[in-house]
Amino acid sequence: MAEAPSGSGPDSSRDEGDDSGSAPSGGSASTTSTELSRSGEPSGSGEPSGSGEPSAPSESEHLELPTWTKVLGWCGVAGLIYLLICAVSIISRGFAGLGGEAAHTMFAFAANPWVGLSVGVLGTVLIQSSTTTTAIAVTAVGSGALPIEGAIPIILGANVGTTVTTSLVALTFIGNRAEFRRALGASTVHDFYNWLALLIFFPVELIWHPLQRISGTLTDALYGTDWLPNPAHFNFVRAATRPVEHGVIQATSHVSSTLGPLFTIVIGALLILVAVRYLGKLLKLLMVGRARDVLVKAVGRNPYLAMASGMGVTVVTQSSTITTSVLVPFAGTGILTPAQVYPVVVGSNLGTTFTVVFAAFAGVGQDARIGLQAAFVHLIYNLFAIVAIYVIPLLRPVPLFCAETFARITSEHRWVLAVYLGTVFIALPALVIVLVGVL
């Protein structure tokens, strides 16, 4: 990686050793001795042997687990991933119950583009759903309370605010510096990709309004065709997690309207902690040899196939947060690198826009046309971002470099993460809303 030569020698060298050690498939004695000598380098450089690195299980790969143990282990992995998805949904519902009214109130101040951008970020942090934030903006436009040019900054801000939950998943690795660094690098690559896209396209939109014009043209051409299905009718993941989600909501509904959502958020956070902790333990035991090679090849062989996978999974789950959150434990345990997670995150960013577009085609009423245009704004913006940042190689390394640098600094000074999340996602947007929109 770009920062490998800088301060963290043992962590970097061992991570590279893991990656290179998994490439050869031969089982010869010379290969084994080479891998053993390579694995000895980090320990010789002063890194404690009990740091929880995934290299230890892979070196003892000859200790094959019984078949029934593997079956039970993979069933456990599936169950913990299901629990993680449920936990993310539970946290989203908790934030929605806590912040829905606040977000609606904030939209009254969103006529100024800078205020709209801040409302999109802060509103999505409160609701934990960029789709919901976009829907509120569309409703405001349809009712005449907000022009379409006022809704576009909100949509762009919502694209950024949806990344907070993934950082919560990375926090579960905070007890191990190397794992925390890898998990945070994989989770915040989404943040920095979205911030870079915003830095490029927000000023362009303020000056020339390309998103507004292109989305308007597409809407005029396609409105009323009604030829796309509404994916809400096929959301199997949502149907599977709804019983757990409703059970938690009902359990906390007897408390006050403020404490209930807070308890819901806490329960979701605890479930994430449990799921990620034991998911990491199981993955270290199971993801060795062929299983690890299959996953790495599926994600890392072709970045555009990985991007398509991220998009497809997000269309199915209808949540980019779920897609990225599930990948963080794989990165934390060293099975995937942040570089391999990066294209999947980019694809999930695009996949979350199709849900809104498909649903907008099924819309009726006075705000249906403007809803379709807002959905196209979200889709076009993310397509342009992929071309400008990922397809053109000039800017492609920037989000990954920023994420890994931030992860390295934060693993050494962990208070940096709290300052980053509190300032960038809450304090700064709230300050803009108060100073520009209210005063």
C-alpha positions, 0 to 999 in steps of 0.5 A, spaced: 500 500 500 502 507 499 503 508 506 507 501 507 513 504 508 511 509 514 511 508 521 508 501 522 513 496 520 510 489 523 503 490 521 505 492 514 510 486 513 505 481 516 499 483 512 504 483 506 506 476 508 499 474 508 497 476 502 503 473 498 503 467 502 496 465 500 498 466 492 502 459 491 497 453 491 503 448 491 504 444 498 511 442 497 516 442 503 520 448 500 514 452 499 512 451 506 519 453 509 519 459 505 512 461 508 515 459 515 521 463 514 517 469 512 512 468 517 518 469 522 520 476 520 514 479 523 515 476 530 523 477 529 521 485 529 518 485 535 510 484 534 507 480 540 505 473 537 498 473 540 496 479 536 490 475 533 493 475 526 490 470 521 496 467 519 497 462 525 491 458 523 493 458 515 500 456 517 497 450 521 493 448 515 495 441 515 491 440 522 484 439 518 478 440 521 473 434 521 467 435 516 462 435 521 465 441 524 466 445 518 459 444 517 457 446 523 462 452 523 459 454 516 452 454 519 454 458 525 457 463 520 451 464 516 447 465 522 452 470 525 451 474 518 444 473 519 444 476 526 449 482 523 444 484 518 438 484 523 442 488 528 444 493 522 436 493 521 435 494 528 439 500 529 436 503 523 429 503 526 432 505 532 435 512 529 428 512 525 424 512 531 429 517 534 430 522 529 425 522 524 421 528 526 428 532 527 429 530 520 423 533 517 423 539 521 430 540 518 428 540 511 424 546 512 431 550 512 434 546 506 433 552 500 440 554 501 444 548 497 450 548 503 444 547 508 441 542 504 447 538 503 448 538 511 441 536 512 442 530 507 448 528 511 445 529 518 438 527 516 441 520 514 445 519 520 439 520 524 435 516 520 440 511 518 437 510 511 439 514 505 433 512 501 428 515 507 432 521 506 431 522 499 424 520 500 423 526 505 426 530 500 422 528 494 415 529 498 418 536 500 419 537 492 412 534 490 408 539 495 412 545 493 416 546 499 422 545 496 425 546 489 428 540 485 435 544 485 434 544 493 433 537 493 439 535 489 444 537 495 440 533 500 441 527 495 448 528 495 449 529 502 445 523 504 450 519 500 455 521 505 451 520 511 449 513 510 456 510 511 456 511 519 454 504 521 460 501 518 464 504 522 460 501 528 462 495 526 469 496 525 469 499 532 468 491 534 475 490 533 478 496 537 481 491 542 486 488 537 490 494 533 492 490 527 485 488 526 482 494 528 487 498 523 484 493 517 477 493 519 477 501 519 481 501 513 475 497 509 470 501 512 472 508 511 474 507 504 466 508 503 467 514 507 473 517 503 470 515 496 463 519 497 467 525 500 471 525 494 465 524 489 462 530 493 468 534 493 468 533 485 461 534 483 457 538 488 461 545 486 460 543 478 452 542 480 452 549 483 455 552 477 452 548 471 447 544 474 448 537 470 445 533 474 438 537 474 438 537 467 440 530 465 435 527 470 430 532 467 431 529 460 431 522 462 424 523 466 421 527 460 423 521 456 421 515 461 415 518 465 409 514 465 412 508 462 411 503 468 415 498 465 420 496 471 418 492 477 418 495 484 423 491 488 420 492 495 415 486 492 421 482 492 425 484 498 427 477 501 432 479 506 428 484 509 422 479 510 427 474 513 430 479 518 423 482 519 421 478 525 427 479 529 427 486 528 419 487 530 421 483 536 426 488 538 421 494 537 416 491 540 420 489 546 422 497 547 415 500 545 413 500 552 418 505 554 418 512 552 418 515 545 425 517 546 428 512 551 425 506 546 429 508 540 435 509 544 434 502 547 433 499 540 440 502 538 443 499 544 440 492 543 442 493 535 449 495 537 450 489 542 448 484 537 453 487 532 458 486 537 456 479 539 456 477 531 462 480 529 466 478 535 464 470 534 464 471 526 471 473 526 473 467 531 469 462 526 472 465 520 479 464 522 478 457 523 474 456 517 477 461 512 484 457 510 486 453 504 481 452 499 476 456 502 480 462 503 483 462 496 476 461 493 473 468 496 480 472 495 479 470 487 472 471 487 473 478 490 480 480 488 481 477 481 477 482 477 475 489 480 469 490 475 466 483 477 467 485 484 463 491 483 458 488 480 457 483 486 457 489 490 451 492 486 447 485 485 448 484 493 445 491 494 440 490 490 437 484 493 438 487 500 436 494 498 442 497 503 449 498 501 450 499 509 448 491 510 453 490 504 459 493 506 458 491 514 458 484 512 465 485 509 468 489 515 469 482 519 473 479 513 477 485 512 478 485 520 481 478 520 485 479 514 481 474 509 480 480 505 484 487 504 481 494 504 483 494 496 479 488 495 473 491 499 474 497 495 470 495 488 465 492 492 463 498 496 463 502 489 458 497 486 454 497 493 454 505 492 451 504 485 446 498 487 442 502 492 440 507 487 436 502 483 431 501 488 429 508 488 429 508 481 425 502 480 420 504 486 419 511 483 417 508 476 411 505 480 409 512 483 403 515 482 400 522 484 403 529 484 410 528 486 411 522 482 414 525 476 419 529 481 420 523 485 423 519 478 427 525 477 430 525 484 431 518 483 435 519 477 439 524 480 442 519 485 443 514 479 447 519 475 451 522 480 453 515 482 455 513 475 459 519 474 462 518 481 464 511 478 467 514 472 471 520 475 474 516 481 474 509 479 474 508 472 479 513 470 486 511 474 488 518 476 483 518 482 482 511 484 488 510 489 485 516 493 480 514 497 484 507 499 490 511 501 486 516 505 482 510 508 489 506 510 492 513 512 486 514 517 486 507 519 493 507 521 493 514 525 486 512 528 489 505 530 495 509 534 490 514 537 483 511 537 480 518 540 481 520 532 475 516 530 470 519 535 473 526 533 472 524 526 465 521 526 462 527 531 465 533 528 464 531 520 457 527 521 454 531 526 457 537 529 459 541 522 452 539 519 449 542 525 453 548 525 452 549 518 444 548 519 444 553 525 448 559 522 446 559 515 439 556 515 436 559 522 440 565 523 
